[in-house]
């Protein structure tokens, strides 16, 4: 089993490849030119898949609607066929919706959110036209995708989805630009609370990936399902709200991965997070910290040669990280 974290800068793009040949992609990073221009190691998800000559994804999972998770999927879907799509939201309101635009002068995050919402709607509409199944996942759902790839859905909460979808429908019904912008601003703030929290049985290991679902939203999660997590993709790009002793204190963590950009914007990849994680782990068994877009994060991480992706190779109880460097971009 191989789990690859593509260096898309600030964002998530996670490729899972079963030993049986089954492939699943969770999110696709962003699509902002400035995220990739001038950086020799950041790579768009679509470019990574092309380089790997991956032309088909059996399962595409979309964690939630934000630019750094969704917008990079549009280029992916121009090159790659998909067997099925798994999402946290019902499809019908998006199929009946329309492209939206925020009023000029809105907070910077609002047009970025709007771009993600429009991209998500396009993905769902295109899937409908191509008769690609779109499955809505709920807490307690389980996907047995392959012998060594099984996914349990732990979040989002049903109320978070229903509240969010009420605003989605209002946005699509509204015609006043000021009101639409107010709704989009609200949706941007709500979106992280609708994010998937997935427990993935990857061979002999348990991988927890939270996208932007933070422990503050995990009050309905069965904590016993978190006791044997060995690989953690930090929520919310390693910001200070990404960890909790209550939920993570008993995890036998071997690897912790942060998908933040090396400029550590929004106080992501926050040093306090790693100090607290080390404090809650046994002193003789600290986890190894990995960063998708860092070349050095003293004292935790040092890969001066750079790389386009990190792959965790899981085999018979062992986990081996590989740093993938396939080209130098100019």
C-alpha positions in Angstrom: 0.0 0.0 0.0 1.3 3.5 -0.9 0.0 6.8 0.3 1.4 9.8 -1.5 1.1 13.4 -0.3 1.7 15.7 -3.3 3.5 19.0 -2.7 0.8 21.4 -3.9 2.0 24.1 -1.5 -0.8 25.1 0.8 -3.4 22.4 0.2 -4.2 18.7 0.2 -3.8 16.2 -2.6 -3.4 12.6 -1.3 -3.1 9.6 -3.6 -3.7 6.1 -2.3 -2.6 3.1 -4.3 -3.5 -0.4 -3.2 -1.3 -3.4 -3.8 -4.2 -4.8 -5.9 -4.0 -1.8 -8.3 -6.9 0.2 -6.9 -6.4 3.9 -6.8 -8.1 6.6 -4.7 -7.5 10.4 -4.7 -8.5 12.6 -1.8 -8.7 16.2 -2.9 -6.5 17.9 -5.6 -4.9 21.0 -4.1 -5.5 24.4 -5.5 -5.2 26.0 -8.9 -3.8 29.5 -8.2 -0.8 30.3 -10.5 1.0 32.1 -7.7 1.1 28.9 -5.7 3.3 27.2 -8.2 5.2 29.9 -10.2 8.9 30.2 -9.3 8.9 27.1 -7.1 10.9 24.1 -8.4 9.2 21.6 -6.1 5.6 22.5 -5.8 3.6 20.6 -8.4 0.0 20.7 -9.5 -1.8 17.4 -8.8 -2.6 17.0 -12.5 1.0 17.3 -13.4 2.0 14.8 -10.7 -0.5 12.2 -12.1 0.7 12.8 -15.6 4.3 12.3 -14.6 3.3 9.0 -12.9 1.2 8.1 -16.0 -1.9 7.6 -13.9 -4.9 7.9 -16.3 -7.6 6.4 -14.1 -8.7 7.0 -10.5 -11.1 4.4 -9.1 -12.4 6.6 -6.3 -12.3 10.4 -6.0 -13.0 11.8 -2.6 -13.7 15.5 -2.1 -13.3 16.5 1.5 -15.1 19.9 1.4 -15.3 23.1 -0.6 -12.3 25.3 -0.4 -9.9 26.4 -3.1 -6.8 24.6 -1.8 -8.7 21.2 -1.8 -11.0 21.4 -4.8 -9.8 23.8 -7.6 -6.8 21.6 -8.5 -9.3 18.8 -9.4 -10.6 20.5 -12.6 -7.2 20.0 -14.4 -7.0 16.5 -13.0 -10.4 15.6 -14.4 -9.4 16.8 -17.9 -6.8 14.1 -18.0 -8.0 11.3 -15.8 -11.1 9.1 -15.9 -12.9 8.4 -12.6 -14.9 5.4 -11.5 -16.9 7.0 -8.7 -16.9 10.2 -6.6 -17.5 10.4 -2.8 -18.6 13.7 -1.2 -20.2 15.0 2.0 -22.9 17.0 0.3 -26.2 16.0 -1.6 -25.8 16.6 -5.3 -29.2 18.0 -6.3 -28.8 21.6 -5.1 -25.5 21.9 -7.1 -27.0 20.4 -10.2 -29.8 23.0 -10.0 -27.4 25.8 -9.1 -25.6 28.4 -11.2 -22.2 30.0 -11.2 -21.9 32.6 -8.5 -19.7 35.7 -8.0 -18.9 37.7 -4.9 -19.2 41.5 -4.9 -15.9 43.4 -5.4 -14.4 44.4 -2.1 -15.4 41.2 -0.3 -12.7 39.7 2.0 -9.9 38.0 0.1 -11.0 34.5 1.1 -14.6 35.0 -0.3 -13.7 35.0 -4.0 -11.4 32.1 -3.4 -14.2 30.2 -1.7 -16.5 31.2 -4.6 -14.1 29.8 -7.1 -14.1 26.5 -5.2 -17.9 26.4 -5.0 -18.1 27.0 -8.8 -15.4 24.4 -9.4 -17.2 21.9 -7.2 -20.5 22.5 -9.0 -18.8 22.0 -12.3 -17.3 18.7 -11.1 -20.7 17.4 -9.9 -22.4 18.6 -13.1 -19.8 17.0 -15.3 -20.0 13.7 -13.4 -23.8 13.7 -13.8 -23.5 14.3 -17.5 -20.9 11.4 -17.8 -23.0 9.2 -15.6 -20.2 8.9 -13.0 -21.7 7.8 -9.7 -21.6 10.5 -7.0 -22.1 9.0 -3.5 -22.9 11.0 -0.5 -21.1 9.7 2.6 -22.3 10.1 6.2 -20.8 9.4 9.6 -20.6 5.6 10.2 -20.5 4.8 6.5 -17.7 2.4 5.5 -16.1 1.8 2.1 -14.3 -1.5 1.5 -12.5 -0.2 -1.6 -9.8 -2.9 -1.7 -8.4 -5.6 0.4 -5.8 -3.2 1.9 -7.9 0.0 1.6 -10.9 0.4 3.8 -12.4 3.8 4.7 -14.6 4.7 7.7 -16.4 8.1 7.8 -16.2 9.8 11.2 -17.4 13.3 10.3 -18.8 15.8 9.4 -21.8 16.0 11.6 -25.2 15.8 9.9 -26.3 19.2 11.4 -23.2 20.9 9.9 -24.2 19.6 6.5 -27.8 20.5 6.8 -27.0 24.0 8.0 -24.5 24.5 5.2 -26.8 23.2 2.5 -29.6 25.6 3.6 -27.2 28.4 2.8 -26.1 26.8 -0.5 -29.7 26.7 -1.7 -30.3 30.3 -0.6 -27.2 31.4 -2.5 -28.5 29.8 -5.7 -32.0 31.2 -5.3 -30.8 34.8 -4.5 -30.4 37.5 -7.2 -29.2 40.5 -5.1 -25.3 40.7 -5.3 -25.0 42.1 -1.8 -27.0 39.3 -0.3 -25.2 36.7 -2.4 -21.8 38.0 -1.1 -23.1 37.9 2.5 -24.1 34.2 2.0 -20.8 33.3 0.4 -19.0 34.9 3.3 -21.0 32.8 5.7 -20.5 29.6 3.6 -16.7 30.2 3.5 -16.7 30.4 7.3 -18.8 27.2 7.6 -17.0 25.0 5.1 -14.3 23.6 7.3 -17.0 22.3 9.7 -18.4 20.2 6.8 -15.0 18.5 6.0 -14.6 14.8 6.0 -12.8 13.1 8.8 -11.7 9.7 7.5 -10.2 6.7 9.2 -8.4 4.7 6.6 -7.2 1.1 7.2 -4.2 1.0 4.9 -2.7 -2.5 5.0 -1.6 -3.0 8.6 -1.7 0.7 9.5 -4.5 3.1 10.4 -4.3 6.5 8.7 -6.4 9.4 10.0 -6.9 12.3 7.5 -8.9 15.2 8.6 -8.7 17.7 5.7 -9.8 20.9 7.6 -12.0 19.0 10.2 -10.5 20.1 13.6 -10.9 18.4 16.9 -13.4 21.0 18.0 -15.9 19.4 15.6 -15.2 15.8 16.8 -17.6 15.7 19.7 -19.8 13.1 18.0 -16.8 10.8 17.0 -16.4 7.5 18.7 -13.0 8.1 20.4 -12.3 4.3 20.5 -11.9 4.4 16.7 -8.9 6.7 17.1 -6.9 4.6 19.6 -4.8 2.7 17.0 -4.1 5.6 14.5 -0.4 5.3 13.5 -0.4 7.9 10.7 -2.0 11.3 11.1 -2.5 14.0 8.4 -2.8 17.0 10.6 -6.1 18.9 10.3 -6.1 22.5 9.0 -2.5 22.5 7.8 -1.1 22.3 11.3 -2.7 25.5 12.7 -3.1 25.7 16.4 -6.6 24.3 16.3 -5.4 21.1 14.7 -4.6 19.0 17.8 -6.2 17.9 21.0 -4.8 15.8 23.8 -8.3 14.3 24.3 -8.4 12.8 20.8 -4.7 12.3 20.0 -3.1 11.6 23.4 -3.5 7.9 23.1 -2.7 7.5 19.4 0.4 5.3 18.8 1.6 7.8 16.2 4.5 6.8 13.9 4.2 9.6 11.3 2.6 13.0 11.4 2.2 14.8 8.0 1.6 18.5 7.6 0.3 19.9 4.2 1.2 23.5 4.8 3.2 25.9 2.6 6.8 26.7 3.5 5.8 30.3 4.1 3.6 29.0 6.9 0.8 31.4 6.1 -2.1 31.7 8.5 0.3 30.5 11.2 0.1 27.0 9.7 2.8 24.3 10.5 2.7 26.0 13.9 5.7 25.2 16.2 3.3 24.9 19.2 1.6 22.0 17.5 4.7 19.9 17.3 5.8 20.8 20.9 2.4 19.7 22.2 2.4 16.5 20.1 5.8 15.5 21.4 4.6 16.2 25.0 1.7 13.8 24.6 3.7 11.0 23.0 6.0 8.6 24.9 9.5 10.1 25.1 11.0 6.8 23.8 8.6 6.6 20.8 8.2 10.1 19.3 6.5 10.3 15.8 8.4 11.3 12.8 7.2 14.7 11.4 6.9 15.1 7.7 6.2 18.3 5.8 5.1 18.4 2.1 6.5 21.8 1.3 9.5 22.3 3.7 13.1 21.6 3.0 14.0 22.1 6.6 12.0 22.5 9.8 14.5 22.3 12.7 14.7 20.2 14.7 12.1 18.0 13.2 12.7 17.7 9.5 15.5 18.1 7.0 15.4 17.3 3.3 17.6 19.9 1.6 17.4 18.4 -1.9 13.7 19.1 -2.1 10.9 16.9 -3.6 7.6 16.9 -5.3 5.8 14.4 -3.1 6.2 12.2 0.0 5.1 8.5 -0.3 4.6 6.3 2.7 5.2 2.7 1.6 3.2 0.4 4.0 4.3 -3.2 3.9 3.9 -6.0 6.6 3.9 -3.6 9.5 6.6 -1.4 8.3 6.3 2.2 7.0 9.0 3.6 4.8 8.9 7.3 3.6 10.1 8.0 0.1 10.8 11.5 -1.1 9.8 11.7 -4.8 11.8 14.1 -7.0 11.1 13.6 -10.7 12.0 16.9 -12.3 13.4 20.3 -11.7 10.9 22.9 -13.0 12.1 26.2 -14.6 
